[in-house]
């Protein structure tokens, strides 16, 4: 009798594990169709590496200091590089 309960318990456990695993596989498909795809594209854009025009280091857009000068946007690794660029533009 206890073997039957053990088998039932193991089958239930296996069912929940498989269900969780397949839910994980389906979530990227939902992202493609839903609003999350736009969020993922925006996230990818923010992770893009850009070059600082002053010290030539690469930084992700998400943490870059953005300055607009003469109608154009420039990205810098720090406020110091932005100040240097403002004083001596390329």
Backbone bond lengths (Angstrom), bond angles and torsions (degrees), N, CA, C in turn:
res aa  C-N    CA-C-N  psi(-1)  N-CA   C-N-CA  omega(-1)  CA-C   N-CA-C  phi
1 X - - - 1.441 - - 1.533 110.55 -
2 X 1.330 116.06 -42.77 1.466 118.83 -179.17 1.523 110.36 -66.68
3 X 1.334 118.18 -27.88 1.452 120.89 177.09 1.538 110.93 -64.49
4 X 1.314 115.62 -39.03 1.459 120.85 178.45 1.529 110.44 -62.64
5 X 1.323 117.56 -44.57 1.459 121.32 177.99 1.530 111.12 -64.02
6 X 1.304 116.39 -39.66 1.461 120.52 178.71 1.530 110.88 -64.67
7 X 1.312 117.58 -43.16 1.465 121.72 178.64 1.527 110.58 -64.30
8 X 1.318 117.70 -43.86 1.461 121.67 178.19 1.529 110.27 -61.93
9 X 1.315 117.06 -43.92 1.463 121.06 178.78 1.526 111.19 -61.22
10 X 1.338 116.83 -44.62 1.452 120.80 179.34 1.536 112.16 -65.51
11 X 1.323 117.99 -37.85 1.457 121.29 177.14 1.526 111.60 -65.82
12 X 1.324 116.69 -40.01 1.465 120.49 177.21 1.523 110.10 -64.94
13 X 1.303 116.40 -43.64 1.459 120.89 177.95 1.529 110.73 -61.36
14 X 1.314 117.43 -44.19 1.459 121.95 177.85 1.522 110.79 -62.14
15 X 1.323 117.57 -40.63 1.462 122.17 178.11 1.531 110.76 -59.13
16 X 1.328 118.30 -48.31 1.456 121.25 -178.72 1.527 112.33 -67.13
17 X 1.321 117.30 -37.19 1.460 120.21 177.09 1.525 111.75 -65.50
18 X 1.318 116.99 -44.99 1.458 120.38 178.20 1.524 111.76 -65.13
19 X 1.313 116.93 -39.74 1.465 120.56 178.67 1.524 110.78 -62.40
20 X 1.311 117.03 -42.68 1.465 120.76 178.52 1.526 110.86 -65.92
21 X 1.312 116.90 -39.44 1.453 120.39 179.98 1.530 110.97 -64.06
22 X 1.340 117.70 -44.50 1.458 120.46 -179.53 1.521 112.34 -71.63
23 X 1.299 118.75 -27.13 1.464 120.45 174.00 1.518 109.68 -65.76
24 X 1.312 116.68 -37.02 1.458 120.80 177.28 1.517 111.57 -65.00
25 X 1.323 118.45 -35.13 1.455 121.46 178.92 1.517 111.41 -71.70
26 X 1.316 118.49 -31.30 1.456 121.56 -177.42 1.513 112.96 -79.79
27 X 1.315 119.97 -24.89 1.455 120.85 -173.52 1.523 114.18 -60.35
28 X 1.338 122.05 -38.18 1.467 118.62 176.55 1.524 112.53 -62.83
29 X 1.322 118.93 -33.65 1.461 120.77 177.83 1.520 110.78 -64.30
30 X 1.306 117.65 -38.78 1.457 120.55 177.10 1.516 110.00 -64.44
31 X 1.319 117.89 -35.41 1.455 120.95 179.61 1.522 111.40 -64.23
32 X 1.314 117.16 -35.81 1.458 120.41 -178.20 1.521 109.60 -66.13
33 X 1.323 118.28 -39.16 1.452 121.29 -176.47 1.517 113.33 -86.06
34 X 1.311 118.08 -27.57 1.457 121.12 -171.97 1.500 113.78 -98.20
35 X 1.321 114.80 -168.99 1.452 121.41 -179.52 1.520 111.82 -67.65
36 X 1.298 116.95 -21.81 1.455 120.39 -177.96 1.519 112.24 -65.11
37 X 1.330 117.43 -24.41 1.463 120.36 177.50 1.522 109.64 -65.01
38 X 1.329 116.73 -39.37 1.461 120.15 176.91 1.521 109.81 -65.65
39 X 1.320 116.60 -40.48 1.458 120.83 177.80 1.515 111.69 -64.10
40 X 1.323 116.33 -38.23 1.462 120.54 178.79 1.526 110.32 -67.67
41 X 1.337 116.62 -38.72 1.466 119.88 178.20 1.528 110.11 -66.04
42 X 1.317 116.68 -40.15 1.467 121.00 178.70 1.531 109.40 -65.78
43 X 1.314 116.96 -40.74 1.460 121.86 178.46 1.524 110.12 -61.32
44 X 1.332 116.18 -42.47 1.456 120.53 178.90 1.523 110.76 -63.99
45 X 1.331 116.25 -39.07 1.467 120.30 178.74 1.525 110.82 -64.35
46 X 1.327 116.93 -40.22 1.455 120.44 179.76 1.528 112.41 -69.29
47 X 1.317 116.79 -24.73 1.464 120.75 178.79 1.522 112.59 -84.74
48 X 1.338 117.25 -4.19 1.456 120.94 179.48 1.529 109.82 -63.10
49 X 1.315 116.05 136.47 1.460 121.05 179.70 1.525 109.28 -88.06
50 X 1.329 115.91 131.97 1.452 121.39 179.11 1.522 109.03 -124.88
51 X 1.342 115.91 154.77 1.461 120.70 -176.14 1.523 110.58 -97.10
52 X 1.299 115.81 131.93 1.462 122.59 175.10 1.532 107.54 -71.70
53 X 1.354 118.66 127.77 1.466 119.74 -177.56 1.534 113.91 -72.19
54 X 1.324 118.19 -13.92 1.462 120.72 -178.36 1.521 111.10 -91.46
55 X 1.316 116.88 -59.69 1.472 119.85 -174.95 1.523 113.09 -101.36
56 X 1.337 117.27 -2.37 1.470 123.98 175.48 1.526 113.95 60.85
57 X 1.339 117.07 29.50 1.462 119.86 172.21 1.522 108.17 -91.83
58 X 1.304 116.16 155.74 1.454 121.44 178.93 1.521 109.44 -100.03
59 X 1.330 115.91 132.78 1.460 121.78 178.99 1.525 108.73 -135.11
60 X 1.342 118.36 150.32 1.460 119.97 174.85 1.533 109.89 -70.05
61 X 1.325 116.23 145.37 1.464 120.54 -179.04 1.520 111.88 -57.18
62 X 1.325 117.16 -31.25 1.460 120.95 -175.61 1.529 112.43 -61.69
63 X 1.333 118.87 -31.02 1.464 119.75 -177.48 1.522 112.42 -110.83
64 X 1.338 117.44 3.17 1.460 120.64 -177.69 1.530 110.80 -73.51
65 X 1.332 115.62 151.40 1.459 122.95 173.60 1.528 106.04 -88.04
66 X 1.339 116.76 123.00 1.454 121.06 -175.54 1.525 109.23 -104.12
67 X 1.314 115.68 128.26 1.467 122.49 176.79 1.525 107.77 -126.51
68 X 1.337 115.90 139.35 1.455 119.89 175.37 1.517 108.36 -109.67
69 X 1.325 115.37 123.67 1.463 121.56 -179.84 1.517 109.34 -136.12
70 X 1.306 116.26 131.24 1.467 122.47 179.69 1.517 112.23 53.78
71 X 1.335 116.83 39.58 1.462 121.45 177.91 1.513 115.39 74.63
72 X 1.301 117.77 13.22 1.462 121.73 -179.44 1.525 109.92 -129.03
73 X 1.327 116.56 142.79 1.466 120.76 178.64 1.521 110.23 -91.44
74 X 1.331 114.76 137.85 1.457 122.17 175.38 1.526 107.90 -125.01
75 X 1.336 116.30 144.22 1.456 121.93 178.96 1.521 108.92 -114.41
76 X 1.340 114.89 136.55 1.457 120.61 -177.65 1.517 110.24 -128.71
77 X 1.329 115.06 157.47 1.463 120.13 179.55 1.527 111.17 -79.08
78 X 1.342 117.72 -23.57 1.466 120.33 -178.28 1.524 109.90 -153.82
79 X 1.312 115.31 168.14 1.470 120.93 177.33 1.523 110.71 -67.41
80 X 1.323 116.87 -31.18 1.457 120.50 178.99 1.528 111.07 -64.50
81 X 1.318 117.34 -42.28 1.463 120.75 177.96 1.528 110.39 -65.60
82 X 1.313 117.14 -37.77 1.465 120.61 178.15 1.526 110.44 -64.27
83 X 1.337 117.30 -42.29 1.468 121.22 178.85 1.525 110.56 -64.98
84 X 1.314 117.53 -41.36 1.465 121.63 178.00 1.527 110.14 -61.87
85 X 1.309 116.34 -41.85 1.469 120.67 -179.81 1.528 110.70 -66.03
86 X 1.333 117.11 -39.70 1.464 121.13 177.93 1.537 111.13 -61.06
87 X 1.319 116.90 -37.61 1.460 121.04 -179.16 1.527 112.08 -75.16
88 X 1.335 115.89 -38.17 1.476 120.86 -177.58 1.530 109.66 -132.64
89 X 1.341 118.21 75.62 1.479 119.00 -178.12 1.524 111.61 -65.67
90 X 1.295 115.21 149.11 1.466 121.91 -178.04 1.506 109.62 -77.44
